[in-house]
Amino acid sequence: MKTVIRGIGAIVSGDLQRPLLDGDTIVIDGGKISAVGKGLDGDADTVIDAKGTTVIPGLLDSHCHPVFGDFTPRQRTLDFIESGLNGGLTTMISAGEVHLPGRPKDVVGLKALAIVAAKAYQNLRPAGVKVHAGAPILELGMVEEDFAEMAKAGVKLVGEIGLGSVKTGHDAAPMVTWAKKHGMMVTIHTGGPSIAGSNPISAEVVLEADPHVVGHINGGTTSMSEREIDSLVATEMALEIVHCGNGKTALYTLRRATEARALHRIIIGNDAPSGTGVVPLGILRVIAHLASLGDVAAEEAICMATGNTARVYHLPVGVIAPGREADLCIVDAPTGSVGKTALAALKAGDLCGISMILIDGQIRIGRSRNTPPAMRAAEVVKGQGPSAGGH
């Protein structure tokens, strides 16, 4: 199937080195982007007129807590992933299936949970969203063979260190080394405890453990001190800013990363479902927060929620370029905003309105039922169009 999106007013690439692309057309073939440029219409099965609006990569949530299917027992909510799709999320990355009732904490049980979660979401895409799950919570007593076994079974993530009995850098460091050896991406909890039984994690513990990702550097929900944030910005780890955290230290982290020329290391997550709730518009809200109150352009903030995360996790999404998977959002300024384009609205602190989302080149929704209505809406002018959204 070939799809053409034409009449685009602006294209945000997802690549922080070149956030805006020239062109008014994106061509998708076989679920992947095949060309970006001007006047590339040609023949296609589906033609979408963007009506002069903005196309961005589908957003990546670098920090979610799924369980199984599209259900969260923490908030007793069905279809929270589908609701996130209506907030622009096309990929979600688990930081641990910690809200599973009766979550096993013995080594055999936690390995089994990680393997089942990883395989279950490989077979299931709720509403089309790509969920990368199966992130074990580390417990004392694990040995290298446990990581080798999980990796062989398809587990590629390690959940937040600090949510289990492993809570010191001394205990975590060898496990992080084993996980890295077997190709697993490692996240660590930082700040105060988030759930009963978890532990506060300081920057000192993070530095000794040396994971790939500093989980919710601005707190989940209680933040580390500014001094501790400084010490982590000085490393090469990914710096994760989350919605369900401290807004003040989110901006502090952004400023320090800017000074350190480390914006490429900032990624954005929700850290939901959590006590803060299910937050379908969380990633968009963080983008607007950073763009309006921090000294970054809106297109740069979008790159932090797309291409930066894709690069950290080695995913073929998040960037609008030939060969990448065609997960795209068509957005515009919301009706009534002082901004007249999606980027201007975000810079003003407003959320943009979503008028269409594609995953692997297939239209998944039209107007979002969760964002404010887009001022201008993309339209299918050839082929089968989406069902109506909530506006």
C-alpha positions as CSV (number, residue, x, y, z in Angstrom):
1,M,0.0,0.0,0.0
2,K,1.3,3.4,-1.0
3,T,0.2,6.6,0.9
4,V,0.9,10.2,0.0
5,I,0.5,13.1,2.5
6,R,0.5,16.4,0.6
7,G,-0.1,20.0,1.3
8,I,2.0,20.0,4.4
9,G,2.8,23.4,5.9
10,A,5.8,22.2,8.1
11,I,7.6,18.9,8.7
12,V,9.3,18.3,12.1
13,S,11.9,15.6,11.5
14,G,12.4,14.3,15.0
15,D,16.2,14.7,14.4
16,L,17.6,17.4,16.8
17,Q,20.4,18.2,14.4
18,R,17.9,19.2,11.7
19,P,14.5,19.6,13.4
20,L,12.7,21.2,10.4
21,L,12.6,19.7,6.9
22,D,12.0,21.4,3.6
23,G,9.1,20.0,1.6
24,D,5.3,19.7,1.5
25,T,5.0,15.9,0.8
26,I,5.7,12.6,2.5
27,V,5.5,9.4,0.6
28,I,4.9,6.1,2.4
29,D,5.3,2.7,0.8
30,G,4.8,-0.6,2.6
31,G,4.5,1.0,6.0
32,K,7.8,2.9,5.7
33,I,8.7,6.4,4.6
34,S,10.1,6.3,1.1
35,A,10.5,10.0,0.3
36,V,10.2,13.5,1.7
37,G,10.2,16.6,-0.5
38,K,8.1,18.8,-2.7
39,G,5.5,17.8,-5.3
40,L,6.0,14.0,-4.9
41,D,2.3,13.1,-5.3
42,G,2.5,10.4,-8.0
43,D,0.1,7.5,-7.9
44,A,-1.0,6.2,-4.5
45,D,-3.7,4.1,-2.9
46,T,-4.4,6.7,-0.2
47,V,-3.9,10.5,-0.6
48,I,-4.1,12.8,2.5
49,D,-4.3,16.6,2.2
50,A,-2.7,18.1,5.3
51,K,-4.4,21.4,4.5
52,G,-1.2,23.4,5.3
53,T,-0.8,21.9,8.8
54,T,2.2,20.3,10.5
55,V,3.4,16.7,10.4
56,I,5.5,15.4,13.3
57,P,6.7,11.9,14.2
58,G,4.4,9.8,16.4
59,L,5.3,10.5,20.0
60,L,7.3,8.0,22.1
61,D,6.5,7.6,25.8
62,S,9.8,6.6,27.3
63,H,8.3,5.6,30.7
64,C,5.1,3.8,31.1
65,H,3.8,1.0,33.4
66,P,1.6,-1.4,31.5
67,V,0.4,-4.7,32.8
68,F,-1.3,-6.9,30.2
69,G,-3.6,-5.8,27.4
70,D,-5.0,-2.3,27.5
71,F,-5.8,-2.2,31.2
72,T,-4.2,-0.6,34.2
73,P,-5.1,-2.0,37.6
74,R,-3.4,1.0,39.3
75,Q,-6.2,3.3,38.1
76,R,-8.8,0.6,37.3
77,T,-8.9,1.9,33.7
78,L,-9.6,0.2,30.5
79,D,-8.2,1.3,27.1
80,F,-5.6,3.7,28.5
81,I,-3.2,2.9,25.7
82,E,-5.8,3.7,23.1
83,S,-6.5,6.9,24.9
84,G,-2.8,7.7,24.7
85,L,-3.0,7.2,21.0
86,N,-5.4,10.1,21.0
87,G,-2.7,12.1,22.6
88,G,-0.2,11.4,19.9
89,L,1.5,8.3,21.4
90,T,2.4,5.7,18.8
91,T,5.2,3.9,20.9
92,M,5.3,3.2,24.6
93,I,8.3,1.8,26.5
94,S,7.8,0.0,29.8
95,A,9.8,0.9,32.9
96,G,8.4,-2.2,34.6
97,E,5.1,-4.0,35.0
98,V,5.0,-3.0,38.7
99,H,1.3,-2.7,39.1
100,L,0.5,-6.3,38.4
101,P,-1.5,-7.5,41.4
102,G,0.6,-10.0,43.3
103,R,3.7,-9.2,41.3
104,P,6.2,-12.0,42.0
105,K,9.4,-10.9,43.6
106,D,11.3,-14.2,43.6
107,V,13.8,-14.6,40.8
108,V,11.9,-17.3,38.9
109,G,8.7,-15.4,39.1
110,L,10.1,-12.0,38.0
111,K,11.8,-13.6,35.1
112,A,8.6,-15.3,34.1
113,L,6.7,-12.1,34.3
114,A,9.2,-10.2,32.2
115,I,9.2,-12.9,29.5
116,V,5.4,-13.1,29.3
117,A,5.0,-9.4,29.2
118,A,7.6,-9.0,26.4
119,K,6.0,-11.8,24.3
120,A,2.4,-10.7,25.0
121,Y,3.0,-7.2,23.6
122,Q,5.0,-8.5,20.7
123,N,1.7,-10.2,19.8
124,L,-0.6,-7.3,20.7
125,R,-0.7,-3.7,19.6
126,P,-3.5,-2.0,21.5
127,A,-5.2,0.4,19.0
128,G,-2.0,-0.1,16.9
129,V,0.3,1.4,19.5
130,K,3.8,-0.3,19.7
131,V,4.3,-1.3,23.3
132,H,7.8,-2.4,24.3
133,A,7.3,-4.3,27.6
134,G,8.8,-7.0,29.8
135,A,11.0,-4.9,32.0
136,P,12.0,-6.9,35.1
137,I,12.3,-5.2,38.5
138,L,15.7,-6.4,39.8
139,E,15.8,-8.3,43.1
140,L,18.7,-9.4,45.2
141,G,20.0,-12.9,44.4
142,M,20.0,-12.5,40.6
143,V,23.0,-13.8,38.7
144,E,24.3,-13.3,35.2
145,E,22.6,-16.5,33.9
146,D,19.2,-14.9,34.8
147,F,19.9,-12.0,32.4
148,A,21.2,-14.3,29.7
149,E,18.0,-16.4,30.0
150,M,15.7,-13.4,29.8
151,A,17.6,-11.9,26.8
152,K,17.4,-15.1,24.9
153,A,13.7,-15.2,25.4
154,G,13.3,-11.7,24.0
155,V,13.5,-9.4,27.0
156,K,15.3,-6.2,26.0
157,L,14.6,-3.9,28.9
158,V,15.4,-3.7,32.7
159,G,12.8,-1.9,34.7
160,E,13.4,0.9,37.2
161,I,16.1,-0.1,39.6
162,G,15.0,0.8,43.1
163,L,11.5,-0.5,42.9
164,G,12.7,-3.8,44.2
165,S,15.2,-5.0,46.8
166,V,18.2,-3.8,44.7
167,K,18.6,-0.2,46.1
168,T,22.3,0.5,46.3
169,G,24.9,1.2,43.6
170,H,27.0,-1.7,45.0
171,D,24.2,-4.2,44.5
172,A,23.0,-2.7,41.2
173,A,26.4,-2.3,39.4
174,P,27.1,-5.9,38.6
175,M,23.5,-6.5,37.4
176,V,23.7,-3.5,35.1
177,T,26.9,-4.8,33.7
178,W,25.3,-8.2,33.0
179,A,22.2,-6.6,31.5
180,K,24.3,-4.5,29.2
181,K,26.4,-7.5,28.2
182,H,23.3,-9.3,27.0
183,G,21.9,-6.3,25.1
184,M,19.3,-5.0,27.6
185,M,18.5,-1.3,28.1
186,V,18.6,-0.3,31.8
187,T,16.6,2.4,33.5
188,I,17.0,3.5,37.2
189,H,14.5,5.1,39.5
190,T,15.6,8.5,40.9
191,G,14.3,10.7,43.7
192,G,11.9,9.7,46.4
193,P,10.0,6.4,46.6
194,S,6.9,6.2,44.3
195,I,5.1,3.1,45.6
196,A,5.1,1.2,48.8
197,G,8.1,-0.9,49.1
198,S,10.3,1.2,46.8
199,N,13.3,3.2,47.8
200,P,14.7,6.7,47.3
201,I,17.6,6.7,44.9
202,S,20.3,9.3,45.0
203,A,22.6,10.5,42.2
204,E,25.4,8.7,44.0
205,V,23.6,5.4,43.5
206,V,23.0,6.2,39.8
207,L,26.6,7.0,39.2
208,E,27.8,3.8,40.8
209,A,25.2,1.7,38.9
210,D,25.8,3.4,35.5
211,P,22.5,2.6,33.7
212,H,21.6,3.8,30.2
213,V,18.7,6.0,31.4
214,V,18.3,8.3,34.4
215,G,14.6,7.6,35.0
216,H,12.4,10.7,35.7
217,I,15.4,12.9,36.6
218,N,12.8,15.5,37.6
219,G,11.2,13.1,40.1
220,G,8.7,10.4,40.0
221,T,7.2,12.3,41.7
222,T,9.7,13.7,44.2
223,S,12.8,15.1,42.6
224,M,16.4,14.9,43.5
225,S,18.3,18.1,44.4
226,E,19.7,20.5,41.8
227,R,23.2,19.5,42.9
228,E,22.4,15.9,42.1
229,I,20.9,16.8,38.8
230,D,24.1,18.6,37.9
231,S,26.2,15.5,38.6
232,L,24.0,13.4,36.2
233,V,23.9,16.0,33.4
234,A,27.7,15.7,33.5
235,T,27.5,12.0,32.5
236,E,26.6,10.5,29.1
237,M,23.4,8.9,30.4
238,A,20.0,9.7,28.8
239,L,18.1,12.2,31.0
240,E,14.4,11.5,31.2
241,I,12.0,14.3,32.0
242,V,8.5,13.1,32.8
243,H,5.0,14.6,33.1
244,C,4.3,13.0,36.5
245,G,7.2,14.7,38.1
246,N,8.5,18.1,39.3
247,G,7.9,20.9,36.8
248,K,10.6,23.2,38.3
249,T,13.4,20.7,38.1
250,A,12.3,19.7,34.6
251,L,13.1,23.2,33.5
252,Y,16.3,23.2,35.6
253,T,17.4,20.0,33.9
254,L,16.7,21.5,30.5
255,R,18.8,24.6,31.3
256,R,21.7,22.6,32.5
257,A,21.5,20.2,29.5
258,T,21.5,23.2,27.2
259,E,24.6,24.7,28.8
260,A,26.3,21.2,28.6
261,R,25.3,20.9,24.9
262,A,23.4,17.7,25.9
263,L,19.9,18.3,24.6
264,H,20.3,15.2,22.5
265,R,20.3,13.2,25.7
266,I,16.9,14.5,27.0
267,I,14.0,12.1,26.4
268,I,10.4,12.5,27.5
269,G,8.1,10.1,29.3
270,N,4.8,10.1,31.2
271,D,5.6,7.8,34.2
272,A,1.9,6.7,34.1
273,P,-0.3,5.0,34.9
274,S,0.7,6.0,38.4
275,G,-0.8,7.8,41.4
276,T,-1.0,10.9,39.2
277,G,-3.4,8.9,37.0
278,V,-3.7,8.0,33.3
279,V,-2.3,11.0,31.3
280,P,-3.2,10.7,27.6
281,L,-1.9,14.2,26.8
282,G,1.2,14.0,29.1
283,I,3.9,13.9,26.5
284,L,2.2,16.8,24.6
285,R,2.0,18.7,27.9
286,V,5.7,18.3,28.6
287,I,6.6,19.4,25.1
288,A,4.5,22.6,25.6
289,H,6.0,23.1,29.1
290,L,9.6,22.9,27.8
291,A,8.9,25.0,24.7
292,S,6.9,27.7,26.4
293,L,8.9,28.1,29.7
294,G,12.3,26.7,28.6
295,D,14.6,28.2,26.1
296,V,14.1,25.7,23.3
297,A,12.1,25.8,20.1
298,A,8.9,23.8,19.9
299,E,10.4,21.6,17.1
300,E,13.4,20.8,19.4
301,A,11.1,19.8,22.2
302,I,9.3,17.5,19.8
303,C,12.6,15.9,18.9
304,M,13.2,15.1,22.5
305,A,9.9,13.1,22.6
306,T,10.6,11.3,19.3
307,G,14.0,11.0,17.7
308,N,16.0,11.3,20.9
309,T,14.1,8.4,22.5
310,A,14.2,6.3,19.4
311,R,18.0,6.7,19.2
312,V,18.5,5.8,22.9
313,Y,16.4,2.6,22.5
314,H,17.5,1.8,19.0
315,L,14.0,1.9,17.5
316,P,13.2,2.4,13.8
317,V,10.6,5.1,14.5
318,G,10.6,8.7,15.8
319,V,12.3,10.3,12.7
320,I,10.8,11.4,9.4
321,A,13.3,10.1,6.9
322,P,13.4,7.5,4.2
323,G,13.5,3.9,5.6
324,R,11.9,4.8,8.9
325,E,8.6,3.3,10.0
326,A,5.8,5.7,9.1
327,D,4.3,6.6,12.5
328,L,3.1,10.1,12.1
329,C,0.8,12.8,13.6
330,I,-0.8,15.5,11.7
331,V,-1.3,18.5,14.0
332,D,-2.3,22.1,14.0
333,A,-2.9,25.0,16.4
334,P,-6.0,24.4,18.5
335,T,-9.1,26.5,17.8
336,G,-8.8,29.7,19.8
337,S,-5.0,29.6,20.4
338,V,-2.9,32.7,20.0
339,G,-0.6,30.6,17.9
340,K,-1.6,30.1,14.3
341,T,0.4,26.9,13.7
342,A,1.1,23.9,15.8
343,L,4.6,25.0,16.7
344,A,3.5,28.6,17.5
345,A,0.7,27.2,19.8
346,L,3.2,24.9,21.7
347,K,5.6,27.9,22.1
348,A,2.7,29.8,23.6
349,G,2.0,27.0,26.0
350,D,-1.0,25.5,24.3
351,L,-1.4,21.9,23.2
352,C,-1.6,21.3,19.5
353,G,-4.8,19.7,18.1
354,I,-4.4,16.3,16.4
355,S,-6.4,15.8,13.2
356,M,-4.9,12.4,12.1
357,I,-2.5,9.7,13.3
358,L,-0.8,7.0,11.1
359,I,1.0,3.9,12.3
360,D,3.1,2.0,9.8
361,G,1.4,4.2,7.2
362,Q,-2.1,3.2,8.1
363,I,-4.6,5.8,9.4
364,R,-5.5,4.9,13.0
365,I,-7.6,7.9,14.0
366,G,-8.9,11.2,12.6
367,R,-9.6,14.1,14.9
368,S,-8.4,13.2,18.4
369,R,-11.1,12.9,21.1
370,N,-8.6,14.1,23.7
371,T,-6.7,17.1,22.3
372,P,-8.5,20.4,21.7
373,P,-9.9,20.5,18.1
374,A,-7.3,21.4,15.5
375,M,-7.9,24.7,13.7
376,R,-7.4,22.9,10.4
377,A,-7.9,19.2,9.8
378,A,-6.2,16.8,7.4
379,E,-8.5,15.2,4.9
380,V,-8.4,11.9,3.0
381,V,-9.0,12.9,-0.6
382,K,-8.4,9.4,-2.1
383,G,-8.9,6.0,-0.5
384,Q,-10.6,5.1,2.8
385,G,-10.7,7.8,5.4
386,P,-10.7,7.6,9.2
387,S,-13.7,7.4,11.5
388,A,-14.6,10.7,13.1
389,G,-12.9,11.7,16.3
390,G,-14.3,13.4,19.3
391,H,-14.5,16.9,17.9
